[in-house]
Amino acid sequence: MLPQHFDLLKGLVNTNYVEQAQQARNSRSKQVTALLTQRRLPDVGWKEEDIQLLLEEMASFDTNNFQGNVGVGEREGRVISDLVRRRHFGLTHGIGRSGDVMAEQPKAAGSSLIVQLTKYLALDAIRLAGIKAVKACAVLPAATGLTMTLVFLALRQMRPEGRYVVWSRIDQKSCFKAIGAAGLEPIVVELKPIEGTDALGTDIEGMQAAIERVGADKVLCICTTTSTFAPRVPDFIDEVAMMASKLNVPHVINNAYGLQCSKCTHLIEMGCRRGRVDAFVQSTDKNFMVPVGGAIVAGPSSTLVDKVSNLYPGRASMGPVLDLFITLLSLGASGWTGLLQERKENAKWFEEQLATACQKLGLRVLKARLTHLMAASAAWKKGSLPGWLAGNFAGDGKGPCQRIPPTKLQITGCVLRECGRPYPVAPEGCDKFGHNWQDPLPQPQRYRPAACGCGSLDMHWQQLREATWKAELLGSALFLAARPNSRPNSRRSKSGQPIKHTIGFATSRVLTYQQQVHAELRLCQIVAQQFDDAQEQLVEALMALPFAEECPHTASLSQISSWLASLVVAIRRAMSFKLCERGCGHLVAEGKSKKGYAFKTCCRACATGKGHDDTCLGPAEVPEDEGSSHPRTKNVLDANPVFELSPELFLVEDSPPSCLPPVAALKNTNRDVGPVQWGMTYSQFVEFVEACEMTKCWKDAERKKDFVNLYDLINLLVQWTRQTGAGIALRMNPERPVDAALMVSHCWGEAMNECSEALADFKSRLNIEPTCGLWFCAFSQYQAGDEPDDVGPTVAEQLRRDPFGTVVRAVSNRHGMVVVHTSKQEIYSRLWCVYEISEAISAHTAVNIAYSMEYVSKHAANLDNMLRARTRDARCAKDSDESYIRDKVEKTGGWNVLDRKIFSFRLEALRSLVKKHRGTLVNTLQNELEKVETVEIQECLAPRDERVASVVVKHPDHFKVEAQVEKQSASQSSDGGFLRKYCSFFTDLLTPPKDQVRPIHIPPPEVPEEPEEVDASDDENDMLRERLELLKKLHQDLDE
């Protein structure tokens, strides 16, 4: 609908309603305008209905969707099925022409537009993933292997004499098939073990020797890989790139699913900058979670990328390009980067769980970690697993084991590797294909590789209903483990030897090799999953039951099935419970009654003393025949005496994380070393916060109020340092304390996830090393000292050493101090934070501000609240501390001077933040920008009690200046510099990069920068004249 149509609507519908509809339409139009002009991922993902409207609009540009169009050619985008047409949004012409798959189609302007936009969005996504050096890309409707073949064929046209591909061995069939499909010969360069680990890495010397052996002119290219499975690690891309540049040999990288891994993207970035990288190929389905069928070929130069596009024969399918376009729009920049960060966090968690599971099974994790993409490899000798565990989930589908069909297991993607097994398809010279290694491997001889990609770990693992499902699955395993050996099995392994396992209670049925492999893989996957808090202890209790006595081997299958069924029902009921709120000591099944009321007590009968019903999980303290007119209904726990459930089983205490060394290793306490040495590195800070996120304490707090602050975590800090005399920082550095180089000023009520985000942004903005020593008071000070009989030091004893002032002065010649701003609590409502910045100003320590994006969004509608501080209103818990701090502040310049300094620091940090997140903040600060655009400036930055309450400039046609002047005492100071800085800030904000469309049409005046503070003795008339001249200048600029 065009703008003039809304004018016509005003005669049919109420004008207010029409204007509201027009505003809604304009908001969508702004999204499209930003997409077409900026040609990058939107900062925030689009809604589904907005994407659908855009696709329908673009589809109308294709000739097959023109009204009244009659297509008589052979390529008119005809589709007979309406379902197929709707599935493709009417975009049926495909992409490209016979000369270039990226070329425009005369009959499909909409499809051609989507292809070009997808290319720009994919390019931006690659840059956000970490490859800043990429200059060109093309989204091809071919999977990774076929796209690699197209790259090789394009290189062959550029280097006709090249016939060899020097290939760093990676045992994946598509890799060498891509080489063979292009009519080339692979020269396999074996990997070499990395000393001190179980990893296999790139043999740079061997690769160079192979090139020199056949001649660099005969080599078409070097082919390396980033996305690999342990124990193979990604190729050393930077070193190979330098070698390729030196020998003048093209270099192609198979980055199939490495785009989601920061380490892989970093390797490619370094390779592009330090040496030669001609192209790198990545899959769309693995990295962006779209249907299989697409790949992105990209490079630091457009030469090879354009050659691949020109090589593609004929037109191509629109499907993979359209899938990627929709996905990238729905994700946006924040969704894409958040997905990458989430995968990294999930990978760390998965590695920890795998290590824990292997330890319980007597296995170990191979030392092959180079990226978080590869979780690890659980390794064991053949036959070393306990037989009854190895036999789990190996049922033949008969009898009671059919209750858990394989379709419910949801376990895919696991591959068991065993040394010496022949592989049906393997390139010549690649013995033991599947292991990336030709020579005899040291023990272990069998291992299971595992990886963690985007979307592979679902949060439902942590839900109670999934814990129930795991318990059922484990229950089925127990049945299979206890199943008697009914008959011998004549099946044999490939070597001709019968395969048999022995279980702890009886002999399991004989397993074939394939069944044994299938069983072990499923078992490892289940054990590696997370059992959260109570669920883990429940499973441990279940594992400790005397199965041999309760489930005798002589029992019939029907008896075993009945016993197992009752046990599984008991587990199901036990997994969703809570203690009765009436204090009777009974457990209550969580859920709702038939009428929809949530259970708060055992049952109504229990609350009235009349007995119990099936919502009460007992144990009953009153006999059934006493004190009750209604006999108690038997529940599953009464019917199944095998399993005794007690509330104490679920009282879980968060144990110290692995990042805290044993107390025995501690050599210093907070008494022994000075406050400056109470530091921890930035990487240790991140590691400790991540460890806290996995605790029950964190999850409980997050469940109650959606965020976690330090008041919620204080119990953990006390529990993990009790009777040690050392804070968290010293606990993490028991032998060599870390000197503080950066003071982190924060308040205890802040959201810890926002604090971590703000510090991460600050670290990247100032290029601070991960080894930089942080002084974070909550983690630096010893928090357990005030407990009775503790070894100390107490908090008061530590404060007497003036740790804040000492550290602030110590870091003055290093990184200085950073003040963390989060949305949950104003930092300068805490008087200790006021004292810290006062000391920093007195010591001439550099002060920086770290904003969280939630803080900016919260205060975007009013920059006054965002930039201004009112330190005089800050409070402290103890009166003695408050008096001390107030005296110190008043002696060092007073509250007004402090407020001005804070304003200056915040404004400077906001400028830096705008430069980094320009698109996001322009939208976020839209309300404040409209004040400038509509030429309505309110002097909100001046204190409320000053004489100029408001200065308003209206539209140029009705220029008018209104000033209300009130008497001001001589002791009060002017804020003329505030207004200049405010306008200067908008000048910076409203000047977009040259390649972007100007978001605001009316720029503010250019005002020269002046000192932050104006002397309090300035004449009042001069101050008023100065501001009026500024407003007049703004009026003149608007007229022009």
Buried (B, 14 or more C-beta within 10 A) or exposed (E): EEEEEBEEBBEEEEEEEBEEBBEEBEEBEEBBEBBEBBBBBBBBBBEEEBBEBBBEEBBEBBBBBEEEEEEEEEEBBEBEEEEEBEEBBBBBBBBBBEEBBBBBBEBBBBBBBBBEBBBBBBBBBBBBBBBEBBEBBBBBBBBBBBBBBBBBBBBBEBBEEBBBBBBBBBBBBBBBBBBBBBEBBBBBBBBBBBEEBBBBBBBBEBBBEBBEEBEBEBBBBBBBBBBBBBBBBBBBBBBBBBBBBEBEBBBBBBBBBBBBBBBBBBBBBBBBEBBBBBBBBBBBBBBBBBEEBBBBBBBBBBBBBBBBBBBBEEBBBBBBBBBBBBBBBBBBBBBBBEBBEBBBBBBBBBBBBBBBBBEEBEBBBBBBBBBBBBBBBBBBEEEEBBBBBBBBBBBEEEBBBEBBEEEEBEBEEBEBBBBEBEEEEBBEEBEBBBBBBBEEBEEBBBBBBBBBBBBBBEEEBBEBEBBBBBBBBBBBBBBBBBBBBEEEBEEEEEEEEEBBBEBEBBBBBBBBBEBBBBBBBBBBBBBBBBBBBBBBBBBEBBEEBEBEEBBBEEBEBEEBBEBBBBBBBBBBBBBBBBBBEEEBEBBBBBEEEEEEEEBEBBBBBBBEEBBBBEBBBBEBEBEBEEEBEEEBBEBBBBEBEBBEBEBEBBEBEBEBBEEBBEBEEBBBBBBEBBBBBBBBBBEBBBBBBBBBBBBBBBBEBBEEEEBBBBEBBBEBBBBBBBEBBBBBBBBBBBEEBBBBBBBBBBBBBBBBBBBBBBBBBBBEBBEBEEEBBBBBBBBBBBBBBBEEEBBBBBBEBBBEBBBBBBBBBBBBEBBBBBBBBBBBBBBBBBBBBBBBBBBBBBBEBBBBBBBBBBBBBBBBEEBBEBBBBEBBEBEBEEEEBBEBBBEBBEEBBBBBBBBBBBBBBBBBBBBBBBEEBBBBBBBBBBEBBEBBBEBEBEBBBBBEEBBBBEBBBBEEEEBEEEBEEEEBEEEBBBBBBBBBBBBBBBBEBBBBEEEBEEBBEEBBBEBEEEEBBBEEEEEBEEBBEBBBEBBBBBBEBBEE
